[in-house]
Each structure stands twice: as C-alpha cells, then as structure tokens.
Amino acid sequence: MKLIVTRHDAAAEFIRKRLPEFTDAPVYKEASEDLVRDNEVAGNLPANLAALTARYIAIEYPVGKAPRGQEYTLQDMENAGAMLVEYKIQRVQDW
C-alpha cells in the first residue's frame, strides 16, 4: 500500500505532483509502526519508522532552506529547492 505521512497539505501536493503513483494515496498526519510497516511511504519519518517500510521517500531541502515554523505552500517548497529522495534504511542493532 502507498501512503503519505505529513502534517502539511502542500507537502502532500508536492509528493503527488512528482510521484503520480501516489496520486490516490491516503494522507496521515501521524505515523505508527503498524501504519508504515511493509508499506511504501512518502513524507518524513524518523529512522526507526522508515526502517520498517518497504519503500521510503523523504522530502528534503538544501541545507538551511527548509520552511519551518509556519504553514507553507507548494510554491514555497519549490522556491526553497525541495526534492524527493528515496532511502533504504535498515535497523542493525540495539545498544
């Protein structure tokens, strides 16, 4: 299953615009282990949850360019240089 995790409407729009396969993906404002496990997830997750996904695509910005502390628009994201980056994250060991 494909899903989007974000608290920002513009981020969901950004993902859907660049990844057509996520056009109909449901959007969740919060993630849990059960929600993301073995699913394809686009958005931003902490590493422990990203490690549970079948596929993880993060929204990233050039250093210092991310809009923070406010609601932002799709245009704000594009102006800041937002991009999607796919990662493979694996839990290796507990210490």
NUPA-378393 format. One record per residue: residue in three letters; x negated, y, z negated of N, C-alpha, C, O in turn. Coordinates in Angstrom, 1 decimal. Example, Ala and Ser with C-alpha at 12.3 -4.5 7.8 and 13.67 -1.06 7.14 Angstrom:
<rs>
 kese   n.xx   n.yy   n.zz  ca.xx  ca.yy  ca.zz   c.xx   c.yy   c.zz   o.xx   o.yy   o.zz
  ALA  -13.2   -5.7   -7.8  -12.3   -4.5   -7.8  -13.2   -3.3   -7.8  -14.2   -3.3   -8.5
  SER  -12.8   -2.2   -7.1  -13.7   -1.1   -7.1  -12.9    0.0   -7.9  -13.4    1.1   -8.0
</rs>
This chain:
<rs>
 kese   n.xx   n.yy   n.zz  ca.xx  ca.yy  ca.zz   c.xx   c.yy   c.zz   o.xx   o.yy   o.zz
  MET   -0.8   -1.2    0.0    0.0    0.0    0.0   -0.9    1.2    0.0   -1.9    1.3   -0.7
  LYS   -0.5    2.2    0.7   -1.2    3.5    0.8   -0.5    4.5   -0.1    0.7    4.6   -0.2
  LEU   -1.2    5.3   -0.9   -0.7    6.3   -1.8   -1.6    7.4   -2.0   -2.8    7.3   -1.7
  ILE   -1.0    8.6   -2.3   -1.8    9.8   -2.6   -1.7   10.2   -4.0   -0.6   10.1   -4.6
  VAL   -2.8   10.5   -4.6   -2.8   11.0   -6.0   -3.3   12.4   -6.1   -4.5   12.7   -5.8
  THR   -2.4   13.3   -6.4   -2.8   14.8   -6.5   -1.7   15.5   -7.2   -0.5   15.1   -7.2
  ARG   -2.1   16.6   -7.9   -1.1   17.5   -8.5   -0.8   18.7   -7.6    0.0   19.5   -8.0
  HIS   -1.4   18.7   -6.5   -1.3   19.9   -5.6   -0.6   19.5   -4.3   -1.1   18.6   -3.6
  ASP    0.5   20.2   -4.0    1.2   20.0   -2.7    0.3   20.2   -1.5    0.3   19.4   -0.5
  ALA   -0.6   21.2   -1.6   -1.5   21.5   -0.4   -2.5   20.3   -0.2   -2.8   20.0    0.9
  ALA   -2.9   19.7   -1.3   -3.8   18.6   -1.1   -3.1   17.4   -0.4   -3.8   16.7    0.4
  ALA   -1.9   17.1   -0.8   -1.2   16.0   -0.1   -1.0   16.4    1.4   -1.1   15.5    2.2
  GLU   -0.7   17.6    1.7   -0.5   18.1    3.1   -1.9   17.9    3.8   -1.9   17.5    5.0
  PHE   -3.0   18.3    3.2   -4.3   18.2    3.7   -4.6   16.7    4.1   -5.1   16.4    5.2
  ILE   -4.3   15.8    3.2   -4.6   14.4    3.4   -3.7   13.9    4.6   -4.2   13.2    5.5
  ARG   -2.4   14.2    4.6   -1.5   13.7    5.6   -1.9   14.3    7.0   -1.7   13.6    8.0
  LYS   -2.4   15.5    7.0   -2.8   16.1    8.3   -4.0   15.4    8.9   -4.1   15.3   10.1
  ARG   -4.9   15.0    8.1   -6.2   14.4    8.6   -6.1   12.8    8.6   -6.9   12.2    9.3
  LEU   -5.2   12.2    7.9   -5.1   10.8    7.9   -3.7   10.4    8.2   -2.9   10.2    7.3
  PRO   -3.4   10.3    9.5   -2.0   10.0    9.9   -1.4    8.7    9.3   -0.2    8.6    9.1
  GLU   -2.3    7.8    8.9   -1.8    6.5    8.3   -1.2    6.8    6.9   -0.6    5.9    6.3
  PHE   -1.5    8.0    6.3   -1.0    8.3    5.0    0.3    9.2    5.1    0.7    9.8    4.1
  THR    0.8    9.5    6.3    1.9   10.4    6.5    3.1   10.0    5.6    3.8   11.0    5.1
  ASP    3.4    8.8    5.4    4.6    8.4    4.7    4.2    7.9    3.3    5.1    7.3    2.5
  ALA    3.0    8.0    2.9    2.5    7.6    1.6    3.2    8.4    0.5    3.2    9.6    0.5
  PRO    3.6    7.7   -0.6    4.2    8.4   -1.7    3.1    9.2   -2.5    1.9    8.8   -2.4
  VAL    3.5   10.3   -3.1    2.5   11.1   -3.8    2.8   11.0   -5.3    3.9   11.1   -5.8
  TYR    1.7   10.7   -6.1    1.8   10.6   -7.5    0.9   11.7   -8.2   -0.2   12.0   -7.7
  LYS    1.4   12.3   -9.2    0.7   13.4   -9.9   -0.3   12.8  -10.9   -1.3   13.5  -11.2
  GLU   -0.1   11.6  -11.3   -1.0   10.9  -12.3   -1.2    9.5  -11.8   -0.3    8.9  -11.2
  ALA   -2.4    9.0  -12.1   -2.7    7.6  -11.7   -2.9    6.7  -12.9   -3.2    7.2  -14.0
  SER   -2.7    5.5  -12.7   -2.9    4.5  -13.7   -3.6    3.3  -13.1   -3.7    3.2  -11.9
  GLU   -4.2    2.4  -13.9   -4.8    1.2  -13.4   -3.8    0.4  -12.5   -4.2    0.0  -11.4
  ASP   -2.6    0.2  -13.0   -1.6   -0.6  -12.3   -1.2    0.1  -11.0   -1.0   -0.6  -10.0
  LEU   -1.2    1.4  -11.0   -0.8    2.1   -9.7   -1.8    1.9   -8.6   -1.5    1.6   -7.5
  VAL   -3.1    2.1   -8.9   -4.1    2.1   -7.9   -4.7    0.8   -7.6   -5.3    0.6   -6.5
  ARG   -4.6   -0.2   -8.5   -5.3   -1.5   -8.3   -4.9   -2.1   -6.9   -3.7   -2.3   -6.6
  ASP   -5.9   -2.4   -6.1   -5.8   -3.1   -4.8   -5.0   -2.3   -3.8   -4.5   -2.8   -2.8
  ASN   -4.9   -1.0   -4.0   -4.2   -0.1   -3.0   -5.1    0.8   -2.3   -6.3    1.0   -2.8
  GLU   -4.7    1.4   -1.2   -5.5    2.4   -0.5   -5.1    3.8   -1.1   -3.9    4.1   -1.0
  VAL   -6.0    4.5   -1.7   -5.7    5.7   -2.4   -6.5    6.9   -1.8   -7.7    6.8   -1.6
  ALA   -5.8    8.0   -1.5   -6.4    9.2   -1.1   -6.1   10.3   -2.2   -4.9   10.3   -2.6
  GLY   -7.1   11.1   -2.5   -6.9   12.1   -3.6   -8.1   12.1   -4.4   -9.2   11.9   -3.9
  ASN   -7.9   12.4   -5.7   -9.1   12.4   -6.6   -8.8   11.6   -7.8   -7.8   11.8   -8.5
  LEU   -9.7   10.6   -8.0   -9.6    9.7   -9.2  -10.9    9.7   -9.9  -12.0    9.9   -9.4
  PRO  -10.8    9.4  -11.2  -12.1    9.1  -12.0  -12.7    7.8  -11.5  -12.0    7.0  -10.9
  ALA  -13.9    7.6  -11.7  -14.7    6.5  -11.2  -14.0    5.2  -11.6  -14.0    4.2  -10.8
  ASN  -13.6    5.1  -12.9  -13.1    3.8  -13.4  -11.8    3.4  -12.6  -11.5    2.2  -12.5
  LEU  -11.0    4.4  -12.2   -9.8    4.0  -11.4  -10.2    3.8   -9.9   -9.6    2.9   -9.3
  ALA  -11.1    4.6   -9.4  -11.5    4.4   -8.0  -12.1    3.0   -7.8  -11.9    2.5   -6.7
  ALA  -12.7    2.5   -8.8  -13.3    1.2   -8.6  -12.3    0.1   -8.5  -12.6   -1.0   -8.0
  LEU  -11.1    0.3   -8.9  -10.0   -0.7   -8.7   -9.3   -0.7   -7.4   -8.6   -1.6   -7.1
  THR   -9.5    0.3   -6.6   -8.8    0.5   -5.3   -9.4   -0.4   -4.2  -10.5   -0.9   -4.3
  ALA   -8.5   -0.7   -3.3   -9.0   -1.5   -2.1   -9.7   -0.5   -1.1  -10.6   -0.9   -0.4
  ARG   -9.3    0.8   -1.2  -10.0    1.8   -0.3   -9.7    3.1   -1.1   -8.6    3.4   -1.5
  TYR  -10.8    3.9   -1.2  -10.7    5.2   -1.9  -11.2    6.3   -1.0  -12.4    6.3   -0.6
  ILE  -10.4    7.4   -0.8  -10.8    8.5    0.0  -10.6    9.8   -0.9   -9.5   10.1   -1.4
  ALA  -11.7   10.5   -1.2  -11.7   11.6   -2.0  -11.6   12.9   -1.3  -12.1   13.0   -0.1
  ILE  -11.1   14.0   -1.9  -11.1   15.3   -1.3  -12.4   16.0   -1.9  -12.6   16.0   -3.2
  GLU  -13.3   16.5   -1.1  -14.5   17.1   -1.6  -14.6   18.5   -0.9  -14.1   18.8    0.1
  TYR  -15.4   19.3   -1.6  -15.7   20.7   -1.2  -17.2   20.9   -1.2  -17.9   20.2   -2.0
  PRO  -17.8   21.8   -0.4  -19.2   22.2   -0.6  -19.4   22.7   -2.0  -18.4   23.2   -2.6
  VAL  -20.5   22.5   -2.6  -20.8   22.9   -4.0  -20.4   24.4   -4.2  -20.7   25.3   -3.5
  GLY  -19.6   24.6   -5.3  -19.2   25.9   -5.7  -18.0   26.5   -4.9  -17.7   27.6   -5.1
  LYS  -17.4   25.8   -4.0  -16.4   26.3   -3.1  -15.0   25.8   -3.5  -14.0   26.4   -2.9
  ALA  -14.8   24.9   -4.3  -13.5   24.3   -4.6  -12.6   25.4   -5.3  -13.1   26.0   -6.3
  PRO  -11.4   25.5   -4.9  -10.5   26.4   -5.6  -10.1   25.8   -6.9   -9.6   24.6   -6.9
  ARG  -10.2   26.5   -8.0  -10.0   25.9   -9.3   -9.1   26.9  -10.1   -9.1   28.1   -9.9
  GLY   -8.4   26.3  -11.1   -7.6   27.1  -12.0   -6.4   27.8  -11.4   -5.9   28.8  -12.0
  GLN   -6.0   27.4  -10.2   -4.8   28.1   -9.6   -4.2   27.1   -8.6   -4.8   26.1   -8.2
  GLU   -3.0   27.4   -8.2   -2.4   26.6   -7.1   -3.0   27.2   -5.8   -3.1   28.4   -5.7
  TYR   -3.3   26.3   -4.9   -3.9   26.8   -3.7   -3.1   26.2   -2.5   -2.3   25.3   -2.6
  THR   -3.4   26.8   -1.3   -2.7   26.5   -0.1   -3.6   25.6    0.8   -4.8   25.5    0.5
  LEU   -2.9   25.1    1.8   -3.7   24.3    2.8   -4.8   25.2    3.4   -5.9   24.8    3.6
  GLN   -4.4   26.5    3.7   -5.4   27.4    4.3   -6.5   27.7    3.3   -7.7   27.8    3.8
  ASP   -6.2   27.8    2.0   -7.3   28.0    1.0   -8.3   26.8    1.1   -9.5   27.0    1.0
  MET   -7.7   25.6    1.2   -8.6   24.4    1.3   -9.5   24.4    2.5  -10.7   24.1    2.4
  GLU   -8.9   24.7    3.6   -9.6   24.7    4.9  -10.7   25.8    4.8  -11.8   25.6    5.3
  ASN  -10.3   27.0    4.3  -11.3   28.1    4.2  -12.5   27.8    3.3  -13.6   28.2    3.5
  ALA  -12.2   26.9    2.3  -13.3   26.5    1.4  -14.1   25.4    1.9  -15.1   25.0    1.2
  GLY  -13.7   24.8    3.0  -14.5   23.7    3.6  -14.2   22.3    3.1  -15.0   21.4    3.1
  ALA  -12.9   22.2    2.7  -12.5   20.9    2.2  -12.7   19.8    3.2  -12.6   20.0    4.4
  MET  -13.1   18.6    2.7  -13.2   17.4    3.6  -12.8   16.2    2.9  -12.7   16.1    1.7
  LEU  -12.5   15.1    3.6  -12.2   13.8    3.1  -13.4   12.9    3.2  -14.1   12.9    4.3
  VAL  -13.8   12.2    2.1  -14.9   11.3    2.1  -14.5   10.0    1.6  -14.0    9.9    0.5
  GLU  -14.8    8.9    2.3  -14.4    7.6    1.8  -15.6    7.0    1.0  -16.7    7.1    1.4
  TYR  -15.2    6.4   -0.1  -16.2    5.8   -1.0  -15.9    4.4   -1.3  -14.8    4.0   -1.3
  LYS  -17.0    3.6   -1.6  -16.8    2.3   -2.2  -17.5    2.4   -3.6  -18.7    2.5   -3.7
  ILE  -16.6    2.2   -4.6  -17.1    2.3   -5.9  -16.9    1.0   -6.6  -15.8    0.4   -6.5
  GLN  -17.9    0.5   -7.3  -17.8   -0.8   -7.9  -18.2   -0.7   -9.4  -19.3   -0.1   -9.7
  ARG  -17.5   -1.3  -10.3  -17.8   -1.3  -11.7  -18.9   -2.4  -11.8  -18.7   -3.6  -11.3
  VAL  -20.0   -2.1  -12.4  -21.1   -3.0  -12.5  -21.3   -3.7  -13.9  -21.4   -4.9  -14.0
  GLN  -21.2   -2.8  -14.9  -21.5   -3.4  -16.3  -21.0   -2.4  -17.3  -21.1   -1.2  -17.2
  ASP  -20.5   -2.9  -18.4  -20.2   -2.1  -19.6  -21.4   -2.1  -20.5  -22.1   -3.2  -20.6
  TRP  -21.7   -1.0  -21.1  -22.8   -0.9  -22.0  -22.4   -0.8  -23.5  -23.2   -0.7  -24.4
</rs>
